[in-house]
């Protein structure tokens, strides 16, 4: 088990090359960010490609030193440097916060590395590594917290969260991702300010929720942290805490997992300003019904027709619940294997063919199609062109 910093960790040569250019020009530069944390936590033989750099060089100087750059966050000191393969690497000038409203920070440059690390959210994200000198900087005890499996704010947790309330959500995400505990003072500050997350933009909260769901070791653990912290009361009141042994989630589809943890789920995506497609998908799941109720083939076919595109999602959710072994799941498999029609597009006759057969255009064609679908849902053997045309002629 690791008890101290390793002598070195792998850093992509492209990143080292950028660092050397900056330092050869007289600007102290270090590797920082989540990639450094993850290298200490995981497989050190496979270097992450998204290692960030922090430097004493002002943004304008960074842009002068490299041929291809992108001002990805120039107002906050971040310049994207493109390597020879076109891969972007973020280089950020040492900075500290001057003032913040809990959503946006105004920063100043011309500070030291430790000042830059001091403005970061958690100690495990406030470590720096120099791949040339193979030295470490850890002024806030991030390694100790990694070893203790602990999320702890840098410095005063109340101040850290006041600077950016999104850090509260990040604390929950990291705790669920790494299965770490949250330091008591950091947890107290998070719960004290949880209601202030209402000032965050829905888009930022949505991104954090999706990141949490897709990285958490247990979706149930993440949900419980959101509920216990008070963040859920503000953003996802439909969410309920779930005991880990109550969950058999084997998918990280955010729409599905949210529907499993929160009911109804469509209001969640409206509140988080999800896309139209996301909202409609959640609406289909909410509308249900959750299951056909019985395994009779005609009942199951009608359920498939009623639920439409949501059927696959509802089947998936059923596999996570206590009804995972429900016999109607086997009925669905049989219906699909046999290719039995469950929607209008699967009928052996369509509206154009009815018009060719002499039916007048207008509402009658729609009524006829509805009757034909109802008939084949009850008896799939009727789904032939001849039989459906004959049945259509009986509709008035």
MIBA-518740 format. One record per residue (C-alpha): z, y, x. Coordinates in nm, 4 decimals. Last residue first. Example, Ala and Ser with C-alpha at 12.3 -4.5 7.8 and 13.67 -1.06 7.14 Angstrom:
2
+----------+----------+----------+
!       pz !       py !       px !
+----------+----------+----------+
!   0.7140 !  -0.1060 !   1.3670 !
!   0.7800 !  -0.4500 !   1.2300 !
+----------+----------+----------+
This chain:
396
+----------+----------+----------+
!       pz !       py !       px !
+----------+----------+----------+
!  -4.1778 !   0.2369 !  -6.7211 !
!  -4.1237 !  -0.0496 !  -6.4749 !
!  -4.2941 !  -0.3775 !  -6.5602 !
!  -4.5930 !  -0.2970 !  -6.3381 !
!  -4.3589 !  -0.2723 !  -6.0405 !
!  -4.2516 !  -0.6348 !  -6.0851 !
!  -4.6119 !  -0.7506 !  -6.0490 !
!  -4.6570 !  -0.5309 !  -5.7431 !
!  -4.3334 !  -0.6678 !  -5.5973 !
!  -4.4427 !  -1.0274 !  -5.6482 !
!  -4.7854 !  -0.9734 !  -5.4970 !
!  -4.6704 !  -0.7748 !  -5.1937 !
!  -4.3944 !  -1.0196 !  -5.1093 !
!  -4.0224 !  -0.9447 !  -5.1018 !
!  -3.9149 !  -1.1542 !  -5.3999 !
!  -3.7564 !  -1.4128 !  -5.1668 !
!  -3.4959 !  -1.1503 !  -5.0772 !
!  -3.3167 !  -1.2001 !  -5.4127 !
!  -3.0405 !  -0.9510 !  -5.5004 !
!  -3.1346 !  -0.6987 !  -5.2353 !
!  -3.4946 !  -0.7811 !  -5.3235 !
!  -3.4477 !  -0.6653 !  -5.6835 !
!  -3.2591 !  -0.3451 !  -5.6001 !
!  -3.5318 !  -0.2533 !  -5.3527 !
!  -3.7980 !  -0.3024 !  -5.6195 !
!  -3.6095 !  -0.0916 !  -5.8714 !
!  -3.5668 !   0.1920 !  -5.6203 !
!  -3.9372 !   0.1746 !  -5.5289 !
!  -4.0285 !   0.2027 !  -5.8980 !
!  -3.8057 !   0.5062 !  -5.9474 !
!  -3.9658 !   0.6791 !  -5.6497 !
!  -4.3147 !   0.6047 !  -5.7772 !
!  -4.2230 !   0.7384 !  -6.1220 !
!  -4.1134 !   1.0724 !  -5.9792 !
!  -4.4720 !   1.1830 !  -5.9077 !
!  -4.8072 !   1.0282 !  -5.8304 !
!  -4.9518 !   0.8080 !  -6.1010 !
!  -4.9589 !   0.4332 !  -6.0339 !
!  -5.3117 !   0.2997 !  -5.9987 !
!  -5.2787 !   0.0263 !  -5.7362 !
!  -5.3719 !   0.2776 !  -5.4645 !
!  -5.0730 !   0.4854 !  -5.5730 !
!  -4.8489 !   0.1797 !  -5.5423 !
!  -4.9908 !   0.1165 !  -5.1952 !
!  -4.9032 !   0.4684 !  -5.0887 !
!  -4.5505 !   0.4282 !  -5.2228 !
!  -4.4771 !   0.1154 !  -5.0244 !
!  -4.5042 !  -0.2620 !  -5.0637 !
!  -4.3541 !  -0.5485 !  -4.8645 !
!  -4.0202 !  -0.3648 !  -4.8599 !
!  -3.8575 !  -0.3073 !  -4.5193 !
!  -3.8952 !   0.0712 !  -4.5319 !
!  -3.6977 !   0.0820 !  -4.8523 !
!  -3.3821 !  -0.0596 !  -4.6959 !
!  -3.1945 !  -0.3909 !  -4.6772 !
!  -3.4831 !  -0.6343 !  -4.6328 !
!  -3.4023 !  -0.9879 !  -4.5092 !
!  -3.5142 !  -1.0469 !  -4.1505 !
!  -3.3691 !  -1.3980 !  -4.1336 !
!  -3.1696 !  -1.3117 !  -3.8224 !
!  -3.0587 !  -0.9872 !  -3.9817 !
!  -2.9239 !  -1.1543 !  -4.2927 !
!  -2.7580 !  -1.4256 !  -4.0848 !
!  -2.5800 !  -1.1789 !  -3.8585 !
!  -2.4684 !  -0.9833 !  -4.1624 !
!  -2.3214 !  -1.2982 !  -4.3182 !
!  -2.1320 !  -1.3710 !  -3.9961 !
!  -1.9712 !  -1.0277 !  -4.0179 !
!  -1.8941 !  -1.0974 !  -4.3837 !
!  -1.6701 !  -1.3855 !  -4.2721 !
!  -1.4093 !  -1.1423 !  -4.1356 !
!  -1.3092 !  -1.2361 !  -3.7803 !
!  -1.2721 !  -0.8757 !  -3.6641 !
!  -1.0839 !  -0.7860 !  -3.9826 !
!  -0.7762 !  -0.6930 !  -3.7793 !
!  -0.9636 !  -0.4039 !  -3.6268 !
!  -1.1838 !  -0.3645 !  -3.3210 !
!  -1.4670 !  -0.5839 !  -3.4547 !
!  -1.4530 !  -0.3857 !  -3.7776 !
!  -1.5290 !  -0.0692 !  -3.5822 !
!  -1.8451 !  -0.2266 !  -3.4468 !
!  -1.9565 !  -0.3360 !  -3.7928 !
!  -1.8913 !   0.0149 !  -3.9222 !
!  -2.0992 !   0.1639 !  -3.6407 !
!  -2.3846 !  -0.0772 !  -3.7080 !
!  -2.3740 !   0.0015 !  -4.0805 !
!  -2.3769 !   0.3792 !  -4.0327 !
!  -2.7596 !   0.3922 !  -4.0306 !
!  -2.7707 !   0.2723 !  -4.3935 !
!  -2.4288 !   0.2436 !  -4.5562 !
!  -2.5622 !   0.1739 !  -4.9041 !
!  -2.8373 !  -0.0671 !  -4.7961 !
!  -2.6034 !  -0.2612 !  -4.5681 !
!  -2.3475 !  -0.2798 !  -4.8505 !
!  -2.6172 !  -0.4033 !  -5.0869 !
!  -2.7107 !  -0.6763 !  -4.8395 !
!  -2.3431 !  -0.7716 !  -4.8044 !
!  -2.3007 !  -0.8078 !  -5.1788 !
!  -2.6189 !  -1.0165 !  -5.2076 !
!  -2.5074 !  -1.2362 !  -4.9161 !
!  -2.1585 !  -1.3092 !  -5.0550 !
!  -1.9117 !  -1.2393 !  -4.7712 !
!  -1.6716 !  -1.0193 !  -4.9734 !
!  -1.5276 !  -0.6718 !  -4.9223 !
!  -1.8523 !  -0.5147 !  -4.8110 !
!  -1.6613 !  -0.3252 !  -4.5403 !
!  -1.5452 !   0.0277 !  -4.4501 !
!  -1.7252 !   0.1871 !  -4.7406 !
!  -1.8432 !   0.3890 !  -4.5680 !
!  -1.8447 !   0.7644 !  -4.6224 !
!  -1.6359 !   0.8232 !  -4.3122 !
!  -1.8805 !   0.6334 !  -4.0919 !
!  -2.1768 !   0.8179 !  -4.2374 !
!  -1.9994 !   1.1506 !  -4.1931 !
!  -1.9337 !   1.0649 !  -3.8279 !
!  -2.3049 !   1.0066 !  -3.7734 !
!  -2.3902 !   1.3301 !  -3.9494 !
!  -2.1446 !   1.5242 !  -3.7322 !
!  -2.2761 !   1.3763 !  -3.4087 !
!  -2.6392 !   1.4386 !  -3.5056 !
!  -2.5640 !   1.8002 !  -3.6025 !
!  -2.4026 !   1.8500 !  -3.2627 !
!  -2.0293 !   1.8866 !  -3.2233 !
!  -1.8583 !   2.2172 !  -3.2823 !
!  -1.5083 !   2.0813 !  -3.2086 !
!  -1.3967 !   2.1629 !  -3.5630 !
!  -1.7108 !   2.0049 !  -3.7066 !
!  -1.6610 !   1.7026 !  -3.4825 !
!  -1.3019 !   1.6540 !  -3.5992 !
!  -1.3948 !   1.7164 !  -3.9631 !
!  -1.6356 !   1.4174 !  -3.9360 !
!  -1.3559 !   1.1829 !  -3.8274 !
!  -1.1689 !   1.1132 !  -4.1492 !
!  -0.9708 !   0.9393 !  -4.0222 !
!  -0.8827 !   0.9565 !  -3.6549 !
!  -0.8345 !   0.6832 !  -3.3928 !
!  -1.1169 !   0.4457 !  -3.4844 !
!  -1.3494 !   0.7290 !  -3.5860 !
!  -1.2755 !   0.8988 !  -3.2524 !
!  -1.3577 !   0.5745 !  -3.0712 !
!  -1.6882 !   0.5455 !  -3.2557 !
!  -1.8006 !   0.9027 !  -3.1989 !
!  -1.6856 !   0.9028 !  -2.8348 !
!  -1.8718 !   0.5789 !  -2.7462 !
!  -1.6378 !   0.4291 !  -2.4888 !
!  -1.6573 !   0.0670 !  -2.6037 !
!  -1.4175 !  -0.2253 !  -2.5721 !
!  -1.1522 !  -0.0964 !  -2.8117 !
!  -0.9066 !  -0.3696 !  -2.9023 !
!  -0.6225 !  -0.1435 !  -3.0113 !
!  -0.2960 !  -0.2287 !  -3.1808 !
!  -0.1422 !  -0.3590 !  -2.8579 !
!  -0.1671 !  -0.0081 !  -2.7114 !
!   0.0411 !   0.1397 !  -2.9959 !
!  -0.1576 !   0.4060 !  -3.1754 !
!  -0.0675 !   0.7707 !  -3.2304 !
!  -0.2671 !   0.9268 !  -3.5108 !
!  -0.5476 !   1.1789 !  -3.4974 !
!  -0.6453 !   1.3592 !  -3.8185 !
!  -0.4679 !   1.6698 !  -3.6881 !
!  -0.7342 !   1.6917 !  -3.4164 !
!  -0.7299 !   2.0430 !  -3.2678 !
!  -0.3959 !   2.2103 !  -3.3318 !
!  -0.1781 !   1.9169 !  -3.4341 !
!  -0.3554 !   1.7086 !  -3.1704 !
!  -0.2302 !   1.9376 !  -2.8933 !
!   0.1314 !   1.8774 !  -2.9930 !
!   0.2197 !   1.6874 !  -2.6757 !
!   0.3143 !   1.3726 !  -2.8674 !
!  -0.0155 !   1.3602 !  -3.0590 !
!  -0.2448 !   1.4260 !  -2.7625 !
!  -0.0430 !   1.1848 !  -2.5470 !
!  -0.0623 !   0.9158 !  -2.8159 !
!  -0.4389 !   0.9563 !  -2.8441 !
!  -0.4790 !   0.9210 !  -2.4667 !
!  -0.2653 !   0.6079 !  -2.4634 !
!  -0.4642 !   0.4586 !  -2.7513 !
!  -0.7912 !   0.5236 !  -2.5676 !
!  -0.6519 !   0.3125 !  -2.2845 !
!  -0.7779 !   0.3249 !  -1.9275 !
!  -0.8994 !   0.6731 !  -2.0078 !
!  -1.2341 !   0.7809 !  -1.8595 !
!  -1.4738 !   0.7989 !  -2.1568 !
!  -1.2150 !   0.9080 !  -2.4113 !
!  -1.0713 !   1.1785 !  -2.1862 !
!  -1.4111 !   1.3149 !  -2.0896 !
!  -1.5011 !   1.3333 !  -2.4588 !
!  -1.1779 !   1.5166 !  -2.5440 !
!  -1.2255 !   1.7567 !  -2.2509 !
!  -1.5816 !   1.8371 !  -2.3544 !
!  -1.4696 !   1.8969 !  -2.7121 !
!  -1.1871 !   2.1244 !  -2.5982 !
!  -1.4261 !   2.3320 !  -2.3889 !
!  -1.6762 !   2.3560 !  -2.6762 !
!  -1.4087 !   2.4495 !  -2.9275 !
!  -1.3202 !   2.7521 !  -2.7179 !
!  -0.9576 !   2.7824 !  -2.6194 !
!  -0.7243 !   3.0144 !  -2.8130 !
!  -0.5881 !   2.7228 !  -3.0194 !
!  -0.4590 !   2.5832 !  -2.6887 !
!  -0.1662 !   2.8164 !  -2.7484 !
!  -0.0063 !   2.5570 !  -2.9768 !
!   0.0372 !   2.3259 !  -2.6772 !
!   0.2314 !   2.5911 !  -2.4837 !
!   0.5828 !   2.4466 !  -2.5103 !
!   0.4451 !   2.0907 !  -2.5067 !
!   0.2640 !   2.1517 !  -2.1780 !
!   0.5591 !   2.3338 !  -2.0197 !
!   0.7906 !   2.0459 !  -2.1077 !
!   0.5403 !   1.7918 !  -1.9727 !
!   0.5113 !   1.9791 !  -1.6412 !
!   0.8886 !   1.9958 !  -1.6173 !
!   0.9188 !   1.6227 !  -1.6893 !
!   0.6398 !   1.5150 !  -1.4469 !
!   0.3629 !   1.3418 !  -1.6401 !
!   0.3373 !   0.9645 !  -1.5976 !
!   0.0249 !   0.8102 !  -1.4519 !
!  -0.2078 !   0.5554 !  -1.6135 !
!  -0.4917 !   0.6900 !  -1.3971 !
!  -0.7228 !   0.7974 !  -1.6775 !
!  -0.4522 !   0.8482 !  -1.9395 !
!  -0.2401 !   1.0742 !  -1.7176 !
!  -0.5528 !   1.2501 !  -1.5913 !
!  -0.6683 !   1.3249 !  -1.9446 !
!  -0.3284 !   1.4452 !  -2.0648 !
!  -0.2960 !   1.6800 !  -1.7677 !
!  -0.6522 !   1.8003 !  -1.8290 !
!  -0.5626 !   1.8872 !  -2.1876 !
!  -0.2765 !   2.1042 !  -2.0645 !
!  -0.5055 !   2.2508 !  -1.7979 !
!  -0.7237 !   2.3834 !  -2.0796 !
!  -0.4480 !   2.6383 !  -2.1354 !
!  -0.5652 !   2.8333 !  -1.8307 !
!  -0.3448 !   3.0865 !  -1.6522 !
!  -0.0576 !   3.0250 !  -1.8951 !
!  -0.0790 !   2.6553 !  -1.8068 !
!  -0.0270 !   2.7200 !  -1.4355 !
!   0.2407 !   2.9824 !  -1.5051 !
!   0.4493 !   2.7472 !  -1.7174 !
!   0.3960 !   2.4708 !  -1.4615 !
!   0.5467 !   2.6829 !  -1.1796 !
!   0.4176 !   2.5503 !  -0.8476 !
!   0.1227 !   2.3114 !  -0.8641 !
!   0.1630 !   2.1065 !  -1.1799 !
!   0.2760 !   1.7468 !  -1.1559 !
!   0.0957 !   1.4313 !  -1.2710 !
!   0.2785 !   1.1286 !  -1.1286 !
!   0.1760 !   0.7843 !  -1.0084 !
!   0.4541 !   0.7984 !  -0.7451 !
!   0.2050 !   0.7387 !  -0.4626 !
!  -0.0260 !   1.0040 !  -0.6040 !
!   0.2709 !   1.2384 !  -0.6430 !
!   0.3693 !   1.1902 !  -0.2802 !
!   0.0084 !   1.2533 !  -0.1762 !
!  -0.0020 !   1.5767 !  -0.3749 !
!   0.3050 !   1.7176 !  -0.2058 !
!   0.2321 !   2.0873 !  -0.2515 !
!   0.1093 !   2.1978 !   0.0923 !
!  -0.1261 !   1.9019 !   0.1435 !
!  -0.3755 !   1.9832 !   0.4195 !
!  -0.5342 !   1.6900 !   0.5999 !
!  -0.7040 !   1.6409 !   0.9360 !
!  -1.0017 !   1.4359 !   1.0449 !
!  -1.1271 !   1.7164 !   1.2730 !
!  -1.4839 !   1.6720 !   1.1486 !
!  -1.4037 !   1.5398 !   0.8004 !
!  -1.1500 !   1.8131 !   0.7166 !
!  -0.9546 !   1.7109 !   0.4075 !
!  -0.7878 !   1.9217 !   0.1389 !
!  -0.5236 !   1.8451 !  -0.1225 !
!  -0.4600 !   2.0427 !  -0.4401 !
!  -0.6015 !   1.8022 !  -0.7008 !
!  -0.3076 !   1.5597 !  -0.6780 !
!  -0.0789 !   1.8631 !  -0.6876 !
!  -0.2077 !   1.9715 !  -1.0256 !
!  -0.3878 !   2.2814 !  -1.1542 !
!  -0.5251 !   2.4673 !  -0.8562 !
!  -0.4228 !   2.8246 !  -0.7737 !
!  -0.2042 !   2.7173 !  -0.4804 !
!  -0.4951 !   2.5335 !  -0.3167 !
!  -0.6784 !   2.8643 !  -0.2757 !
!  -0.3729 !   3.0372 !  -0.1337 !
!  -0.3294 !   2.7422 !   0.1056 !
!  -0.6889 !   2.7842 !   0.2202 !
!  -0.6356 !   3.1515 !   0.3048 !
!  -0.7436 !   3.4651 !   0.1157 !
!  -1.0407 !   3.7015 !   0.1362 !
!  -1.1539 !   3.6487 !  -0.2220 !
!  -1.0261 !   3.7848 !  -0.5526 !
!  -1.0313 !   3.6184 !  -0.8920 !
!  -1.0446 !   3.7220 !  -1.2567 !
!  -0.9566 !   3.4278 !  -1.4789 !
!  -1.0830 !   3.3311 !  -1.8232 !
!  -0.9114 !   3.1288 !  -2.0957 !
!  -0.5379 !   3.1912 !  -2.0668 !
!  -0.5910 !   3.5655 !  -2.0445 !
!  -0.6021 !   3.5742 !  -1.6659 !
!  -0.5258 !   3.8149 !  -1.3831 !
!  -0.5669 !   3.8296 !  -1.0060 !
!  -0.6248 !   3.4609 !  -0.9483 !
!  -0.6716 !   3.3439 !  -0.5915 !
!  -0.9779 !   3.2623 !  -0.3906 !
!  -1.1185 !   3.0689 !  -0.0950 !
!  -1.4967 !   3.0770 !  -0.1447 !
!  -1.6542 !   2.7885 !  -0.3301 !
!  -1.9315 !   2.5580 !  -0.2072 !
!  -2.0733 !   2.3192 !  -0.4663 !
!  -2.3218 !   2.0580 !  -0.3463 !
!  -2.6567 !   2.0186 !  -0.5220 !
!  -2.8853 !   1.7279 !  -0.4342 !
!  -3.2451 !   1.8371 !  -0.3616 !
!  -3.2994 !   1.5691 !  -0.0992 !
!  -3.2913 !   1.8232 !   0.1855 !
!  -2.9571 !   1.9578 !   0.0590 !
!  -2.9184 !   2.2135 !  -0.2183 !
!  -2.6207 !   2.4486 !  -0.1906 !
!  -2.4588 !   2.5518 !  -0.5177 !
!  -2.2550 !   2.8696 !  -0.4829 !
!  -1.9101 !   2.9156 !  -0.6355 !
!  -1.7138 !   3.2374 !  -0.5804 !
!  -1.5809 !   3.2907 !  -0.9300 !
!  -1.8427 !   3.5504 !  -1.0209 !
!  -2.1018 !   3.3340 !  -0.8416 !
!  -2.0543 !   3.0350 !  -1.0653 !
!  -2.3745 !   2.8303 !  -1.0283 !
!  -2.5404 !   3.0873 !  -0.7997 !
!  -2.8069 !   2.8390 !  -0.6776 !
!  -2.8908 !   2.7952 !  -0.3105 !
!  -3.1875 !   2.6873 !  -0.1015 !
!  -3.2317 !   2.8156 !   0.2548 !
!  -2.8674 !   2.8217 !   0.3511 !
!  -2.6710 !   3.0702 !   0.5600 !
!  -2.7570 !   3.3787 !   0.3550 !
!  -2.6338 !   3.2260 !   0.0295 !
!  -2.3031 !   3.1287 !   0.1890 !
!  -2.2723 !   3.4838 !   0.3250 !
!  -2.3133 !   3.6332 !  -0.0217 !
!  -2.0518 !   3.3949 !  -0.1608 !
!  -1.7899 !   3.5031 !   0.0956 !
!  -1.7212 !   3.2517 !   0.3764 !
!  -1.3592 !   3.1346 !   0.3939 !
!  -1.4662 !   2.8006 !   0.2565 !
!  -1.3890 !   2.5375 !  -0.0064 !
!  -1.6272 !   2.2430 !  -0.0267 !
!  -1.6785 !   2.0001 !  -0.3117 !
!  -1.7454 !   1.6284 !  -0.2663 !
!  -1.9913 !   1.5122 !  -0.5331 !
!  -2.1459 !   1.2142 !  -0.3516 !
!  -1.8338 !   1.0008 !  -0.3529 !
!  -1.7908 !   0.7893 !  -0.0435 !
!  -1.7947 !   0.4105 !  -0.0865 !
!  -1.5723 !   0.2449 !   0.1749 !
!  -1.2650 !   0.4384 !   0.0591 !
!  -1.2403 !   0.2311 !  -0.2560 !
!  -0.9842 !   0.3958 !  -0.4785 !
!  -0.6866 !   0.6267 !  -0.5045 !
!  -0.7262 !   0.8220 !  -0.1811 !
!  -1.1005 !   0.8516 !  -0.2348 !
!  -1.0315 !   0.9607 !  -0.5927 !
!  -0.8149 !   1.2502 !  -0.4791 !
!  -1.0770 !   1.3661 !  -0.2279 !
!  -1.3513 !   1.3358 !  -0.4906 !
!  -1.1381 !   1.5342 !  -0.7331 !
!  -1.1454 !   1.8511 !  -0.5315 !
!  -1.1512 !   1.9591 !  -0.1691 !
!  -1.3451 !   1.9230 !   0.1555 !
!  -1.2597 !   2.2061 !   0.3958 !
!  -1.4292 !   2.5109 !   0.5527 !
!  -1.3185 !   2.7809 !   0.8001 !
!  -1.5997 !   3.0320 !   0.8474 !
!  -1.7163 !   3.1165 !   1.1995 !
!  -2.0917 !   3.0615 !   1.1636 !
!  -2.0502 !   2.7202 !   1.3262 !
!  -1.7923 !   2.6567 !   1.0542 !
!  -2.0375 !   2.7214 !   0.7728 !
!  -2.3174 !   2.5193 !   0.9297 !
!  -2.0750 !   2.2367 !   1.0081 !
!  -1.9526 !   2.2199 !   0.6490 !
!  -2.3095 !   2.1930 !   0.5186 !
!  -2.3780 !   1.9053 !   0.7596 !
!  -2.0552 !   1.7308 !   0.6574 !
!  -2.1662 !   1.7479 !   0.2946 !
!  -2.5077 !   1.5980 !   0.3767 !
!  -2.3337 !   1.3281 !   0.5837 !
!  -2.1478 !   1.2071 !   0.2726 !
!  -1.7712 !   1.1929 !   0.3331 !
!  -1.5942 !   0.8646 !   0.4072 !
!  -1.2154 !   0.8953 !   0.4449 !
!  -1.0223 !   0.9440 !   0.7662 !
!  -0.6939 !   0.8757 !   0.9422 !
!  -0.5474 !   0.7658 !   0.6126 !
!  -0.2826 !   0.9905 !   0.4589 !
!   0.0555 !   0.8257 !   0.4277 !
!   0.2224 !   0.5437 !   0.2346 !
!  -0.0878 !   0.3466 !   0.1291 !
!   0.0000 !   0.0000 !   0.0000 !
+----------+----------+----------+
